[in-house]
Amino acid sequence: MALATIDRTPPPFFRQGPSALTKLSICSMLALFLMVADTHLAITQPLRALVAAALYPAQRVLLVPVEAVRDGREYVEGLQRAVEGAEQARAELARQSERALRVEHLMQENARLRALLELRPSLEVRSQAAQVLYEAVDPYSRKVIIDRGSAHAITAGSPVINEAGVLGQVTRVYLQSAEVTLLTDRDAAIPVLNARTQLRGAAFGGASGRSGGLELRFMAGNADVQVGDVMTTSGVDGVYPPGLPVAKVAAIDRKQDAGFARITLTPAAASEGVRHVLVLEPLGLQLPPRPDVAPVPAPAGRAASRPGVAASRPGARR
């Protein structure tokens, strides 16, 4: 041994086993093997379940303060939301009460004015609630089936509404159910009235494909229609009561070379997710029958232009 040097090698008594690198390699390969085996064979699943069952009481004890803090925070937040909701409900109830008083006053005033002008009293719209059962099986139409039919005095042509506005019209009646064609159907049409300008028009469905949309057709390019105008039922068709929301103007395309404007409407009542509706009685059942229009006779000595009408010649046999 050289002088002034220290031998750092351990004595033979403390030397044992393989080196640290060999141990690391063996443990790494063993861990990789166990992971692959557990993934494909789930050999550690019983051991994992046993450990989880043994640690469950300790886990529940440790979660008690966490759950207490969370439940307390949710209770305080829920109490605050309930108080705010109650205040909003009271304010809305006050507004509704004031509106109901004004509506009642207006109804009384309307009745007095009608009596003064000797007009017939306003029609009472009878209604009944119904539930939507399912949509029609035709993928190219927008129809739903409700649980009211002829056994419940439902007639074809009855308007169907919800809290937002007009949904559609009963087009086919069965004994215990009825088919409702929605306004967004491509074959649907409804007369409307612009609430701002009192301009009448006709809204047709199927403007945006099956997703639903309305189009206000046959309106002049210079018609007084603006984006945001509310379209309501006019009440002159003998079907829908007046004043029901139908749609709102979404877009207007005024082309210079076209005589009519392309006006797209957004329905007031969304048909998606509707569960409960209100079926109204058509106004035509309460109105007097329409007078029959007598055909206009053809001029003497000239043949009628329409088929089925005999010529008015002297001596002609009928």
Protein Blocks (a to p, Z undefined) as FASTA:
>chain_A
ZZhiacfbdcfklggcjdfklmmmmmmmmmmmmmmmmmmnopmlmmmmmmmmmmmmmmmm
mmmmmmmmmmmmmmmmmmmmmmmmmmmmmmmmmmmmmmmmmmmmmmmmmmmmmmmnopac
dddddddddddfbdcfblkbccdddfbdfknopaehiacddfkbcfbdcfbdcfkbccdd
dfkbmkbccddddfklopacdddehknojnopaddehiafkbccdehiacddehlnomac
ghiafbdcfbdcddfkbcbdcdddddfbdfehpabdcddddfklmpccddddddddddeh
iacfbghiacddehiaZZ
